[in-house]
Amino acid sequence: MKNLSFILFVVSLLCFSCSSDETTREEESARLEKMYNEIVAYSQINSKTCTNPEEWAFTKFGNSNCSSYILYNKQIDAAVFQKKVDEYIVAKGKFNVKWGVLSDCMPMQIPALIPSQIECKDGKPVIKYGPPEN
């Protein structure tokens, strides 16, 4: 009887441990999209009107040479925002490795692609690229 109980225990353990916790590409993509949407919402870029560019800042949104930048209102907790951005970048990197997503950007050293300042255009903050204007 002890052997039968042990065998049933081992079989049930194997059955439950064999269930896959692997997520599909679509599930992971949806999770990344949710993370991105939370970052955008927290940044206040779509909810706060831009009247003064000094109220806005930006941070790099990726870890490659062709990464973009994301704007955020300076009234939010910048440390919390940066943590959300960093977590997204790590998750996106893992997604890219797992699913074989390759970046086709080449190293860029063009000054015009470096953010120089923020402007308010039609009530929205916009990053201006290139040398700062005086």
ROSE-700066 format. One record per residue: chain; x, y, z of N, C-alpha, C in turn. Coordinates in pm, 1 decimal, m for minus. Layout:
<sites>
- A,X,Y,Z,X,Y,Z,X,Y,Z
...
</sites>
This chain:
<sites>
- A,81.6,m118.6,0.0,0.0,0.0,0.0,86.7,126.0,0.0
- A,197.9,119.3,79.0,289.5,233.5,80.9,346.8,258.6,m57.5
- A,382.0,149.5,m125.5,438.6,163.6,m259.7,337.4,224.7,m355.7
- A,211.8,185.0,m345.9,108.6,238.4,m433.0,89.5,387.8,m406.3
- A,88.0,427.6,m281.7,74.7,569.3,m246.7,193.3,648.1,m300.8
- A,313.0,592.4,m285.6,433.1,660.0,m334.2,428.8,674.1,m486.2
- A,386.3,567.0,m554.1,379.1,569.0,m699.9,276.3,672.7,m745.8
- A,160.1,676.5,m680.6,59.5,776.4,m716.4,111.1,917.8,m692.1
- A,183.4,936.0,m583.7,240.7,1067.3,m553.8,339.8,1108.9,m662.7
- A,428.8,1017.8,m701.8,529.3,1047.9,m803.5,461.8,1076.0,m938.3
- A,362.6,995.7,m975.0,293.3,1015.2,m1102.1,222.4,1150.9,m1103.6
- A,153.9,1183.9,m994.0,84.7,1313.1,m991.0,184.3,1428.5,m992.9
- A,296.3,1414.2,m925.8,399.4,1516.5,m926.8,454.4,1536.2,m1067.5
- A,478.2,1427.0,m1137.1,527.9,1435.4,m1273.9,425.5,1499.6,m1366.1
- A,299.9,1466.9,m1349.4,196.1,1524.2,m1435.0,188.6,1675.1,m1417.1
- A,192.7,1720.0,m1292.1,182.7,1863.6,m1267.8,311.1,1936.5,m1304.4
- A,424.3,1871.3,m1288.1,549.6,1937.9,m1322.9,571.8,1939.3,m1473.6
- A,502.5,1853.5,m1545.5,516.8,1851.5,m1689.9,432.6,1958.4,m1757.5
- A,337.6,2015.8,m1684.5,256.8,2120.4,m1747.3,346.3,2239.3,m1778.1
- A,329.3,2291.6,m1894.3,417.9,2397.1,m1941.3,372.6,2533.7,m1890.7
- A,466.8,2608.5,m1836.8,440.5,2745.5,m1796.9,484.2,2841.5,m1906.8
- A,519.9,2787.4,m2020.4,565.2,2869.0,m2132.6,449.0,2952.6,m2184.0
- A,476.1,3076.7,m2208.2,374.8,3163.2,m2266.5,396.1,3169.2,m2417.7
- A,290.4,3201.4,m2487.1,301.4,3213.5,m2632.1,358.1,3351.1,m2667.3
- A,399.7,3364.3,m2790.1,452.4,3491.9,m2837.6,344.7,3600.4,m2826.8
- A,221.3,3563.5,m2858.5,111.2,3659.8,m2852.6,86.5,3705.7,m2708.8
- A,93.1,3612.7,m2613.4,73.4,3648.8,m2472.5,184.2,3742.1,m2424.4
- A,306.6,3711.9,m2461.5,418.4,3796.6,m2420.2,411.4,3933.2,m2488.1
- A,370.4,3934.2,m2613.3,355.6,4059.9,m2685.5,246.7,4145.5,m2620.6
- A,137.9,4083.0,m2580.2,29.0,4154.6,m2512.9,77.2,4209.9,m2378.9
- A,160.1,4134.5,m2308.2,214.2,4181.7,m2180.2,304.4,4302.3,m2202.6
- A,387.1,4298.4,m2306.7,473.0,4412.7,m2339.6,389.3,4534.7,m2376.5
- A,283.6,4512.5,m2452.3,196.4,4623.4,m2490.9,130.4,4685.8,m2367.9
- A,90.2,4601.4,m2274.6,30.2,4651.2,m2150.2,132.2,4733.6,m2071.3
- A,254.4,4683.2,m2061.9,360.6,4757.5,m1992.3,384.1,4892.6,m2059.6
- A,388.4,4892.7,m2192.7,410.9,5015.6,m2268.4,298.0,5115.5,m2242.2
- A,174.6,5067.5,m2247.7,59.7,5155.3,m2224.7,61.4,5213.8,m2083.5
- A,105.5,5135.6,m1984.9,117.2,5186.4,m1848.2,224.6,5295.4,m1839.5
- A,332.8,5277.8,m1912.5,440.2,5377.7,m1914.5,388.5,5507.9,m1976.5
- A,319.2,5496.2,m2087.6,266.1,5614.6,m2155.4,165.2,5686.3,m2064.9
- A,78.3,5609.9,m2000.6,m20.0,5670.9,m1910.9,49.0,5741.2,m1794.0
- A,149.1,5676.1,m1735.7,219.7,5734.4,m1621.0,296.8,5859.9,m1662.6
- A,344.0,5863.8,m1785.6,423.6,5977.7,m1833.0,341.9,6105.5,m1844.5
- A,210.5,6091.9,m1855.0,115.0,6201.4,m1870.2,124.5,6269.7,m2006.9
- A,191.3,6208.6,m2101.3,208.5,6270.5,m2232.5,75.3,6289.7,m2305.4
- A,m20.4,6201.8,m2281.3,m149.3,6212.9,m2348.7,m256.8,6278.1,m2261.4
- A,m226.1,6302.2,m2134.5,m328.1,6355.9,m2044.7,m299.5,6497.6,m1995.1
- A,m179.0,6544.2,m2012.0,m139.9,6676.4,m1963.1,m107.9,6765.2,m2083.4
- A,m163.7,6884.5,m2085.3,m137.0,6978.3,m2194.3,0.2,7041.3,m2174.6
- A,73.6,7049.7,m2281.2,206.6,7111.5,m2277.5,192.5,7260.5,m2306.3
- A,222.9,7341.7,m2205.7,224.3,7486.8,m2223.3,362.7,7543.5,m2194.3
- A,442.6,7464.8,m2123.5,577.8,7507.1,m2087.4,672.0,7388.0,m2105.9
- A,763.0,7394.3,m2202.7,853.1,7280.7,m2226.8,943.0,7248.2,m2107.6
- A,962.7,7344.5,m2017.7,1045.4,7320.4,m1898.9,980.1,7221.6,m1802.4
- A,851.8,7194.2,m1819.6,779.9,7100.5,m1733.5,794.4,6956.2,m1781.2
- A,870.1,6936.4,m1888.4,883.4,6804.8,m1949.3,1029.9,6763.0,m1957.4
- A,1051.6,6632.6,m1955.2,1185.5,6575.6,m1971.1,1171.8,6450.9,m2058.8
- A,1284.2,6391.2,m2094.2,1279.6,6268.6,m2173.0,1387.1,6173.8,m2122.9
- A,1366.6,6047.8,m2154.3,1464.3,5944.7,m2122.0,1471.4,5847.7,m2239.5
- A,1584.8,5782.2,m2250.1,1603.9,5684.6,m2357.6,1510.1,5566.9,m2334.2
- A,1449.8,5520.6,m2442.0,1351.7,5412.9,m2432.8,1400.5,5292.1,m2511.9
- A,1508.6,5233.8,m2463.9,1568.0,5117.6,m2528.8,1715.4,5112.7,m2495.9
- A,1781.8,5006.4,m2539.3,1923.9,4993.9,m2507.3,2010.8,4973.9,m2630.6
- A,1960.1,5015.7,m2745.6,2042.5,5005.0,m2866.3,2072.2,5144.5,m2919.9
- A,2155.7,5149.3,m3021.4,2191.3,5277.7,m3081.7,2072.1,5347.5,m3145.3
- A,1973.5,5271.5,m3188.6,1859.3,5333.5,m3255.0,1736.7,5340.4,m3164.2
- A,1760.0,5338.8,m3034.3,1649.5,5350.5,m2940.0,1584.4,5486.7,m2951.9
- A,1458.0,5488.2,m2921.3,1385.9,5614.8,m2922.2,1393.1,5677.3,m2782.6
- A,1325.8,5786.9,m2766.9,1318.0,5855.9,m2639.1,1171.3,5871.4,m2604.1
- A,1142.6,5875.3,m2474.9,1004.8,5894.0,m2431.7,998.4,6015.5,m2339.4
- A,898.2,6096.5,m2362.7,877.5,6217.1,m2283.6,797.1,6185.4,m2158.7
- A,818.6,6264.5,m2054.8,737.8,6252.3,m1933.5,729.4,6387.7,m1864.5
- A,619.7,6406.0,m1792.7,599.0,6528.2,m1717.8,685.3,6524.4,m1592.2
- A,752.8,6633.0,m1562.2,842.9,6637.6,m1446.5,770.1,6630.0,m1312.6
- A,637.4,6642.7,m1313.1,561.7,6634.4,m1188.6,544.5,6490.8,m1140.0
- A,567.5,6394.0,m1226.2,555.4,6253.8,m1183.8,680.8,6214.1,m1108.1
- A,675.7,6100.2,m1042.7,792.7,6046.8,m972.4,886.6,5986.9,m1077.8
- A,994.9,6057.6,m1106.5,1087.1,6016.5,m1213.4,1150.9,5880.9,m1184.9
- A,1175.4,5850.4,m1058.0,1236.6,5721.2,m1023.3,1140.7,5605.9,m1054.0
- A,1014.5,5624.2,m1022.3,914.2,5521.0,m1052.4,901.2,5505.4,m1204.0
- A,897.4,5618.3,m1274.1,887.4,5615.5,m1419.5,1007.2,5542.3,m1480.3
- A,1127.9,5576.3,m1435.4,1248.0,5512.8,m1489.8,1248.7,5363.0,m1461.4
- A,1198.7,5323.9,m1344.9,1191.2,5181.4,m1311.6,1098.3,5109.0,m1408.4
- A,984.5,5169.9,m1439.2,891.0,5110.3,m1534.7,956.9,5097.3,m1673.2
- A,1027.9,5201.6,m1713.4,1096.9,5200.7,m1843.0,1203.7,5091.1,m1844.0
- A,1283.4,5083.7,m1739.1,1389.6,4982.4,m1731.5,1332.6,4840.9,m1734.5
- A,1223.0,4818.2,m1662.0,1159.7,4686.2,m1661.3,1108.3,4650.6,m1801.0
- A,1052.8,4749.0,m1869.8,1005.4,4725.7,m2006.0,1121.8,4690.8,m2099.0
- A,1231.0,4765.2,m2087.8,1347.3,4741.2,m2174.0,1401.6,4599.9,m2152.9
- A,1409.7,4556.8,m2027.0,1457.5,4421.3,m1996.6,1360.8,4317.3,m2054.0
- A,1230.4,4337.4,m2031.5,1130.6,4242.7,m2082.0,1132.9,4237.4,m2234.6
- A,1147.2,4351.3,m2298.9,1153.2,4357.5,m2445.4,1278.4,4286.1,m2496.7
- A,1390.3,4303.7,m2426.7,1513.3,4235.0,m2464.2,1499.5,4083.8,m2454.5
- A,1437.6,4037.2,m2346.4,1415.5,3892.9,m2329.6,1321.7,3839.9,m2437.4
- A,1219.0,3917.7,m2468.9,1125.1,3880.0,m2575.2,1198.7,3866.3,m2707.8
- A,1281.7,3965.9,m2739.3,1355.2,3964.2,m2865.6,1447.8,3843.9,m2875.7
- A,1515.4,3810.1,m2766.8,1605.8,3694.6,m2766.3,1525.9,3565.3,m2780.8
- A,1421.4,3552.8,m2699.8,1341.8,3429.8,m2699.8,1278.9,3402.0,m2836.0
- A,1228.9,3506.2,m2900.5,1156.2,3487.8,m3025.3,1238.8,3522.6,m3148.0
- A,1366.7,3549.4,m3130.5,1455.4,3573.0,m3243.9,1427.1,3702.0,m3318.5
- A,1382.2,3803.5,m3246.1,1355.3,3932.5,m3309.9,1487.6,4007.5,m3321.3
- A,1522.1,4045.4,m3442.4,1649.2,4113.3,m3465.4,1626.5,4259.7,m3498.2
- A,1717.5,4342.1,m3454.6,1714.4,4483.7,m3487.1,1797.4,4504.7,m3611.9
- A,1744.5,4583.9,m3703.2,1819.9,4608.6,m3825.6,1883.6,4747.8,m3826.4
- A,1888.9,4812.4,m3710.5,1948.9,4945.8,m3709.3,2100.6,4934.0,m3702.3
- A,2164.0,5024.8,m3770.2,2309.6,5028.9,m3769.4,2353.4,5136.6,m3670.9
- A,2474.3,5126.7,m3619.0,2521.1,5231.2,m3527.0,2508.9,5368.8,m3590.8
- A,2452.5,5461.0,m3513.9,2431.7,5596.2,m3566.0,2513.9,5695.8,m3486.5
- A,2575.6,5784.3,m3555.1,2650.2,5891.0,m3489.3,2617.7,6023.0,m3557.2
- A,2493.5,6037.6,m3596.9,2450.4,6157.2,m3666.7,2398.4,6256.3,m3562.9
- A,2458.4,6373.7,m3550.8,2415.3,6469.0,m3449.2,2268.5,6507.7,m3458.6
- A,2211.1,6506.0,m3577.6,2072.2,6545.6,m3594.8,1975.9,6450.7,m3523.9
- A,2020.9,6330.3,m3486.6,1934.1,6234.1,m3421.4,1949.0,6235.4,m3269.7
- A,2022.3,6330.2,m3218.3,2040.0,6343.0,m3074.0,1939.2,6445.4,m3023.3
- A,1859.2,6410.2,m2921.5,1761.8,6506.4,m2869.9,1831.6,6631.0,m2817.0
- A,1778.8,6746.3,m2852.0,1841.6,6870.2,m2808.0,1752.9,6952.2,m2716.5
- A,1623.0,6944.6,m2737.0,1532.7,7021.9,m2652.0,1390.6,6972.3,m2669.9
- A,1302.2,7026.6,m2586.9,1160.4,6992.1,m2592.7,1083.4,7118.6,m2629.2
- A,985.5,7101.6,m2715.7,897.9,7212.0,m2754.3,753.4,7170.2,m2729.3
- A,666.2,7267.8,m2712.6,522.7,7241.8,m2705.9,463.1,7274.8,m2842.5
- A,398.7,7176.3,m2902.3,333.9,7194.9,m3032.6,190.7,7145.4,m3022.2
- A,97.4,7234.5,m3045.2,m44.6,7199.7,m3037.4,m79.4,7132.7,m2904.6
- A,m19.9,7180.8,m2796.6,m49.8,7129.8,m2663.2,18.2,6999.2,m2627.4
- A,104.6,6951.1,m2713.1,176.7,6824.8,m2688.6,326.2,6852.0,m2680.8
- A,395.9,6784.1,m2589.0,541.4,6798.0,m2585.8,603.2,6720.8,m2701.7
- A,704.1,6779.8,m2763.1,770.4,6718.8,m2878.3,921.1,6733.7,m2859.5
- A,994.0,6627.3,m2885.4,1139.9,6633.6,m2878.4,1192.4,6690.8,m3009.3
- A,1280.6,6787.1,m2997.6,1348.2,6842.5,m3115.4,1488.3,6781.6,m3118.6
- A,1529.1,6736.7,m3234.7,1657.8,6670.3,m3251.8,1755.5,6765.2,m3321.3
- A,1883.5,6748.6,m3288.6,1988.4,6827.8,m3349.5,2051.4,6921.2,m3248.5
- A,2138.4,7008.8,m3293.8,2205.2,7100.9,m3201.2,2104.4,7196.7,m3138.2
- A,2122.5,7230.6,m3009.1,2027.6,7320.3,m2942.9,2027.4,7458.7,m3008.9
- A,1906.8,7517.1,m3012.7,1894.9,7652.1,m3066.0,1920.1,7752.2,m2954.2
- A,1979.7,7865.1,m2988.8,2005.7,7968.6,m2888.9,1902.7,8078.0,m2897.5
</sites>
